Amino acid sequence: AAMLIPLPMGAGGQELEAEVPAVVKKDYAMFWWAAFVLFLGVGVMQILAQDPFGVLFMGLMAVVVWYMVSNNCRNMSQYCLFLFGTMCTIETVIEFIGLLMMVGGRTTHERSVTTSMQDGHRTQTITVVEKKFPFFDESQGFTYNMQSAVKIASPCVLLIAALLCYYTYQAFPQSLFAQDAEAGGLYGGGGSAYGGDGGFWGRGGP
């Protein structure tokens, strides 16, 4: 049996998703390709910083951007922009908080274990030494300083992507919430499944 997936529909049975505006394809696409290159660049920095999880994250973000902007922005829907922009915004806040906590200096911990024998008994001593270094420190080597550079570059690129999502989203003639309200709600009734036509991503006002 075939699986049927219900899609949001507007009045007259038309799909709720709006067509990508020409201004997005003509003017915004170049900025999205630039964001794609920036994500790849930070990914390379993550490789040099020996951060495999950071490499994976930046790689996934680059793939999402490529998916949206390829084929003349065919897949750059408002749903993708909304979700991707929200994710970038949240991650930007988290990483900027982490950066502010480290900007005064980075703390490292060195753990050593020593074992000694006394009166036939073995004694194990664990020592943890905490050291604080400047955010950039030539004496700590290339990897340490690359990690510090990544902690600055990553939230900046994510902030750029979040702003790009916002302005691209605003280029559409209507917000998702307005479309949903006109359709009478995604699941029937007179209310909106997204909670109305306001908020950061909506288009409030007269």
Sequence and secondary structure as in RCSB ss.txt:
>XXXX:A:sequence
AAMLIPLPMGAGGQELEAEVPAVVKKDYAMFWWAAFVLFLGVGVMQILAQDPFGVLFMGLMAVVVWYMVSNNCRN
MSQYCLFLFGTMCTIETVIEFIGLLMMVGGRTTHERSVTTSMQDGHRTQTITVVEKKFPFFDESQGFTYNMQSAV
KIASPCVLLIAALLCYYTYQAFPQSLFAQDAEAGGLYGGGGSAYGGDGGFWGRGGP
>XXXX:A:secstr
        B GGG BS     HHIIIIIHHHHHHHHHHHHHHHHHHHHTT HHHHHHHHHHHHHHHHHHHHHHTT
  HHHHHHHHHHHHHHHHHHHHHHHHHTT EEEEEEEEEEEEETTEEEEEEEEEEEEE SS GGGHHHHHHHHHH
HHHHHHHHHHHHHHHHHHHHTSSS HHHHHHHTT TTSSSS TT  S SSSS    
